[in-house]
Amino acid sequence: MYPIICPKCRYQRQAADVNLHADICPACGIVYSKWLARQQEPSAAVEELAHDPDYEPSLSLSQQLKAEFTYVPAQVPREAYWARVVTLAAFALWGGYFITAGVDWEKLGGSFMHNINLPFHEFGHVLFMPFGRFMMILGGSLFQVLLPLMLMCVFIFKQRDTFAASIMLWWCGQSFIDLSPYVADAQYRALPLIGGGGEESHDWGNLLTMLQLLPHTQTIAKGFFLVGALILLSALMWGWFILQKQKKNLVNFLDAP
């Protein structure tokens, strides 16, 4: 059956068009059946691109992000690959220590990573100072967890090193865990502070008081710890996934570009 409305120009056939062939549009002159058949076939240009080995079809944003987060180079030096395997195993053991420590200031506050996090925590207070007292107080903890995420993005989108990015995500999770004893101390304000500050200098004591959440201190502290543990475990799984992909592209060091 031929269409009553032209699929190209949308002209609707009239009674006066009865003498014209039913398969030809009186307005634009196309042959309906041929025009519709062409619409169902890929154009020559598309066919040519489909057979081009360098052609990459446009991707949605989610597909682009997935490709970036799972990228591995075409050739991976065997030596570098095994060094990464050892590195991931070491971070898995280290992460296990932090997770099994729980919200324990003596174990977390005395760790090497706490000494790494501390300068960035203090810098965060200075960085967010122009945004008011609340943000200045929050800025220490906020920058402590944001810095690893920013470095993760640098490794993904600039360096294209997704394994290093997974280690940065591990650091972000550890930073959440590192903060949990500080949050838990909000009601007691007993932990030693940088510069010998008194109770009035306790970040989370002040923040939870300002937010009227002081009675929920322990729940919030456990929430920080749980979020950190989940991020840390996710980072380890991501790193393992990347290594499994890299394993398929192993070459000897001298053969790598």
NORJOGI-V677272 format. One record per residue. RES is the residue in one letter. OMEGA is omega in degrees with one decimal (none if undefined). NEAR is the number of other C-alpha atoms within 8 Angstrom. Layout:
res-><RES | RES>
omega-><OMEGA | OMEGA>
near-><NEAR | NEAR>
//
This chain:
res-><M | Y | P | I | I | C | P | K | C | R | Y | Q | R | Q | A | A | D | V | N | L | H | A | D | I | C | P | A | C | G | I | V | Y | S | K | W | L | A | R | Q | Q | E | P | S | A | A | V | E | E | L | A | H | D | P | D | Y | E | P | S | L | S | L | S | Q | Q | L | K | A | E | F | T | Y | V | P | A | Q | V | P | R | E | A | Y | W | A | R | V | V | T | L | A | A | F | A | L | W | G | G | Y | F | I | T | A | G | V | D | W | E | K | L | G | G | S | F | M | H | N | I | N | L | P | F | H | E | F | G | H | V | L | F | M | P | F | G | R | F | M | M | I | L | G | G | S | L | F | Q | V | L | L | P | L | M | L | M | C | V | F | I | F | K | Q | R | D | T | F | A | A | S | I | M | L | W | W | C | G | Q | S | F | I | D | L | S | P | Y | V | A | D | A | Q | Y | R | A | L | P | L | I | G | G | G | G | E | E | S | H | D | W | G | N | L | L | T | M | L | Q | L | L | P | H | T | Q | T | I | A | K | G | F | F | L | V | G | A | L | I | L | L | S | A | L | M | W | G | W | F | I | L | Q | K | Q | K | K | N | L | V | N | F | L | D | A | P>
omega-><-179.7 | -179.1 | 176.1 | 178.4 | -177.7 | -179.7 | -179.4 | -176.1 | 178.2 | 176.3 | 177.9 | -177.3 | -179.1 | 177.9 | -178.5 | -178.1 | -174.8 | -178.5 | 179.2 | -178.6 | -174.9 | -178.4 | -178.1 | 179.8 | 178.8 | -175.0 | -174.7 | 173.3 | -179.6 | 171.1 | -173.0 | -173.6 | -179.4 | -178.6 | 179.7 | 179.2 | 179.9 | 179.9 | -178.3 | -179.9 | 175.3 | 179.1 | 179.8 | -179.4 | 179.4 | 178.1 | -179.7 | 179.1 | -178.2 | 179.1 | 179.0 | -177.3 | -179.6 | -176.8 | 175.2 | 179.9 | 179.8 | -177.1 | 173.6 | -179.0 | -179.7 | 178.2 | 177.8 | 180.0 | 178.0 | 179.3 | -179.6 | -175.9 | -179.2 | -176.9 | 169.3 | 179.1 | -178.8 | 178.3 | -178.6 | 177.7 | -176.4 | -178.7 | 179.7 | 179.7 | -177.9 | 174.1 | 178.1 | 176.9 | 178.9 | 179.5 | -179.5 | 178.3 | 179.4 | 179.3 | 176.1 | 177.4 | 179.7 | 177.4 | 177.4 | 177.6 | -177.9 | -178.2 | -179.6 | 178.5 | -176.6 | -179.5 | -173.6 | -176.0 | -176.2 | -179.4 | -176.4 | -179.4 | 179.2 | -176.9 | 176.5 | -177.5 | 177.2 | 178.2 | 175.2 | -176.3 | -170.7 | 179.8 | 179.3 | 175.3 | -178.6 | 177.9 | 179.4 | 177.4 | -179.8 | -177.2 | -175.7 | -179.0 | -178.7 | -174.6 | 175.7 | -173.1 | -177.8 | -178.9 | 177.1 | 179.5 | -179.8 | -172.7 | 179.4 | 179.7 | -177.9 | -179.1 | 179.8 | -179.3 | -179.6 | -177.4 | 177.6 | 178.4 | 177.7 | 177.8 | 176.3 | 179.3 | 177.4 | -179.4 | -178.7 | -168.8 | -179.1 | -178.2 | -177.3 | 178.9 | -174.0 | 177.3 | 176.5 | 178.3 | 179.2 | 177.2 | 176.3 | 176.5 | 174.2 | 179.5 | 178.3 | 177.9 | 178.9 | 179.2 | 175.6 | 178.6 | -179.1 | -178.3 | -171.8 | 177.2 | 178.7 | 177.3 | -178.0 | -177.9 | -174.4 | -178.6 | -174.0 | -179.3 | -175.2 | -176.0 | 175.9 | -176.7 | 179.1 | 178.1 | 178.6 | -179.5 | -179.5 | -177.8 | -177.7 | -178.4 | -177.2 | -175.0 | -172.1 | 171.5 | 178.5 | -176.5 | -177.7 | 174.0 | 179.2 | -179.6 | -178.0 | -179.0 | -176.1 | 178.8 | -177.3 | -175.1 | -174.3 | 177.7 | 179.6 | 178.9 | 177.8 | 176.4 | 175.6 | -178.4 | -178.4 | 178.0 | 179.2 | -179.7 | 179.6 | 177.9 | -179.0 | 179.1 | 177.4 | 178.7 | 179.3 | 178.5 | 176.9 | 179.3 | 178.8 | 178.0 | 179.3 | 179.7 | 177.4 | 176.6 | -179.9 | -178.2 | -179.4 | -175.4 | -176.0 | 172.2 | 174.4 | -173.5 | -177.5 | -179.5 | -177.1 | 179.9 | none>
near-><2 | 7 | 8 | 6 | 8 | 12 | 8 | 4 | 7 | 7 | 8 | 7 | 10 | 6 | 5 | 5 | 8 | 8 | 5 | 7 | 6 | 7 | 9 | 10 | 13 | 8 | 6 | 6 | 7 | 7 | 9 | 13 | 8 | 7 | 9 | 9 | 8 | 8 | 7 | 6 | 6 | 8 | 6 | 6 | 6 | 8 | 9 | 8 | 8 | 8 | 7 | 7 | 5 | 4 | 8 | 4 | 4 | 4 | 7 | 6 | 6 | 7 | 8 | 9 | 8 | 8 | 8 | 11 | 8 | 8 | 10 | 9 | 7 | 5 | 9 | 13 | 12 | 10 | 8 | 8 | 13 | 8 | 8 | 10 | 9 | 8 | 8 | 11 | 8 | 8 | 9 | 9 | 8 | 8 | 11 | 8 | 8 | 11 | 9 | 6 | 9 | 7 | 12 | 9 | 9 | 6 | 8 | 14 | 9 | 8 | 8 | 6 | 6 | 11 | 8 | 8 | 10 | 9 | 8 | 11 | 14 | 9 | 10 | 15 | 13 | 9 | 9 | 11 | 11 | 6 | 8 | 8 | 7 | 8 | 10 | 16 | 11 | 11 | 15 | 14 | 10 | 10 | 12 | 15 | 12 | 9 | 9 | 12 | 11 | 8 | 10 | 13 | 10 | 10 | 13 | 13 | 8 | 7 | 7 | 9 | 10 | 15 | 11 | 9 | 14 | 13 | 11 | 12 | 14 | 14 | 10 | 17 | 15 | 13 | 12 | 13 | 18 | 12 | 12 | 13 | 13 | 12 | 13 | 12 | 13 | 15 | 9 | 5 | 9 | 6 | 6 | 6 | 9 | 5 | 4 | 6 | 10 | 7 | 7 | 6 | 8 | 12 | 9 | 10 | 13 | 12 | 11 | 12 | 9 | 7 | 7 | 7 | 9 | 11 | 6 | 7 | 14 | 8 | 7 | 10 | 15 | 10 | 8 | 12 | 15 | 9 | 11 | 14 | 12 | 9 | 12 | 15 | 10 | 9 | 12 | 14 | 8 | 10 | 13 | 9 | 8 | 13 | 12 | 8 | 9 | 12 | 9 | 6 | 10 | 11 | 10 | 9 | 8 | 4 | 7 | 9 | 3>
//
